[in-house]
């Protein structure tokens, strides 16, 4: 299961705690099948702002995907945390000047992840970030 889906399921289970959370989600062409997987909750569209791979010019480690998410959410780099499990995710986060959280349930911390801002052992650790 993709890292994002694991984290999303955990967050949705704790929906009362995250009503103000907004998530940018970049998807490849299989967008319809993903959207059909989302729970039919009236507030889901306020939590998730979808955009698709054809809306960005360069893939990771370029920051384009993260910057597009920040733009779509009207957020700032200072209030953004990018969660990933590869060194390319970390490089993209740094290129976008945002904090990076390593999905430790998928990737163990190693020399490639020395500059990680947060190490998440489980998706639930997202709820501990202040």
TILOPA-136847 format. One record per residue (C-alpha): x, y, z; residue number from 1; residue in three letters. Coordinates in steps of 0.02 Angstrom, whole numbers, plus 50000, padded with zeros to 5 digits. Example, Ala and Ser with C-alpha at 12.3 -4.5 7.8 and 13.67 -1.06 7.14 Angstrom:
<atoms>
ATOM  east  north  up  seq  type
ATOM  50615  49775  50390  1  ALA
ATOM  50684  49947  50357  2  SER
</atoms>
This chain:
<atoms>
ATOM  east  north  up  seq  type
ATOM  50000  50000  50000  1  UNK
ATOM  50072  50173  49956  2  UNK
ATOM  50139  50276  50101  3  UNK
ATOM  50009  50411  50073  4  UNK
ATOM  49864  50288  50080  5  UNK
ATOM  49924  50217  50246  6  UNK
ATOM  49941  50390  50320  7  UNK
ATOM  49774  50447  50247  8  UNK
ATOM  49682  50298  50321  9  UNK
ATOM  49756  50335  50492  10  UNK
ATOM  49712  50519  50479  11  UNK
ATOM  49534  50484  50423  12  UNK
ATOM  49510  50367  50572  13  UNK
ATOM  49556  50515  50682  14  UNK
ATOM  49453  50642  50583  15  UNK
ATOM  49390  50736  50734  16  UNK
ATOM  49570  50781  50777  17  UNK
ATOM  49614  50843  50603  18  UNK
ATOM  49471  50950  50544  19  UNK
ATOM  49589  51093  50501  20  UNK
ATOM  49717  50983  50411  21  UNK
ATOM  49731  51006  50224  22  UNK
ATOM  49822  50882  50114  23  UNK
ATOM  49884  50910  49938  24  UNK
ATOM  49881  50749  49839  25  UNK
ATOM  49970  50729  49674  26  UNK
ATOM  49904  50582  49575  27  UNK
ATOM  49953  50496  49414  28  UNK
ATOM  49826  50454  49280  29  UNK
ATOM  49731  50328  49387  30  UNK
ATOM  49642  50473  49474  31  UNK
ATOM  49465  50407  49454  32  UNK
ATOM  49502  50241  49538  33  UNK
ATOM  49583  50333  49684  34  UNK
ATOM  49439  50455  49703  35  UNK
ATOM  49318  50308  49706  36  UNK
ATOM  49418  50233  49850  37  UNK
ATOM  49394  50386  49960  38  UNK
ATOM  49260  50373  50091  39  UNK
ATOM  49097  50461  50052  40  UNK
ATOM  49116  50595  50185  41  UNK
ATOM  49043  50769  50160  42  UNK
ATOM  49202  50855  50222  43  UNK
ATOM  49328  50753  50120  44  UNK
ATOM  49344  50890  49988  45  UNK
ATOM  49398  51015  50120  46  UNK
ATOM  49538  50899  50176  47  UNK
ATOM  49608  50841  50010  48  UNK
ATOM  49653  50953  49865  49  UNK
ATOM  49690  50844  49715  50  UNK
ATOM  49807  50882  49573  51  UNK
ATOM  49876  50771  49440  52  UNK
ATOM  50047  50730  49370  53  UNK
ATOM  50014  50820  49206  54  UNK
ATOM  50002  50984  49304  55  UNK
ATOM  50187  50984  49351  56  UNK
ATOM  50336  51004  49238  57  UNK
ATOM  50472  50908  49330  58  UNK
ATOM  50464  50755  49441  59  UNK
ATOM  50560  50725  49601  60  UNK
ATOM  50690  50771  49657  61  UNK
ATOM  50634  50937  49581  62  UNK
ATOM  50518  51033  49700  63  UNK
ATOM  50378  51058  49572  64  UNK
ATOM  50255  50936  49651  65  UNK
ATOM  50275  51010  49825  66  UNK
ATOM  50266  51189  49763  67  UNK
ATOM  50106  51147  49666  68  UNK
ATOM  50030  51076  49825  69  UNK
ATOM  50078  51232  49922  70  UNK
ATOM  50000  51340  49785  71  UNK
ATOM  49839  51237  49779  72  UNK
ATOM  49817  51250  49967  73  UNK
ATOM  49867  51432  49978  74  UNK
ATOM  49995  51376  50107  75  UNK
ATOM  50174  51427  50140  76  UNK
ATOM  50336  51327  50145  77  UNK
ATOM  50350  51369  50330  78  UNK
ATOM  50184  51282  50369  79  UNK
ATOM  50214  51131  50257  80  UNK
ATOM  50284  50959  50298  81  UNK
ATOM  50318  50836  50158  82  UNK
ATOM  50306  50652  50204  83  UNK
ATOM  50405  50529  50102  84  UNK
ATOM  50507  50370  50100  85  UNK
ATOM  50646  50399  49973  86  UNK
ATOM  50799  50509  49960  87  UNK
ATOM  50715  50593  49811  88  UNK
ATOM  50570  50643  49924  89  UNK
ATOM  50695  50720  50046  90  UNK
ATOM  50785  50811  49906  91  UNK
ATOM  50620  50879  49837  92  UNK
ATOM  50568  50940  50010  93  UNK
ATOM  50733  51030  50035  94  UNK
ATOM  50724  51106  49861  95  UNK
ATOM  50550  51172  49906  96  UNK
ATOM  50613  51238  50075  97  UNK
ATOM  50490  51132  50174  98  UNK
ATOM  50516  51013  50320  99  UNK
ATOM  50530  50828  50282  100  UNK
ATOM  50457  50683  50381  101  UNK
ATOM  50527  50511  50343  102  UNK
ATOM  50395  50374  50335  103  UNK
ATOM  50493  50257  50448  104  UNK
ATOM  50366  50116  50435  105  UNK
ATOM  50424  50100  50252  106  UNK
ATOM  50605  50159  50257  107  UNK
ATOM  50728  50149  50400  108  UNK
ATOM  50831  50302  50440  109  UNK
ATOM  51004  50289  50363  110  UNK
ATOM  51145  50401  50303  111  UNK
ATOM  51033  50454  50158  112  UNK
ATOM  50912  50533  50284  113  UNK
ATOM  51029  50629  50400  114  UNK
ATOM  50938  50792  50359  115  UNK
ATOM  50765  50724  50403  116  UNK
ATOM  50664  50846  50510  117  UNK
ATOM  50546  50712  50580  118  UNK
ATOM  50558  50523  50590  119  UNK
ATOM  50388  50440  50594  120  UNK
ATOM  50389  50261  50657  121  UNK
ATOM  50204  50241  50616  122  UNK
ATOM  50071  50345  50527  123  UNK
ATOM  49998  50391  50696  124  UNK
ATOM  50157  50488  50735  125  UNK
ATOM  50090  50623  50617  126  UNK
ATOM  49973  50673  50757  127  UNK
ATOM  50120  50712  50871  128  UNK
ATOM  50199  50843  50758  129  UNK
ATOM  50168  51018  50825  130  UNK
</atoms>
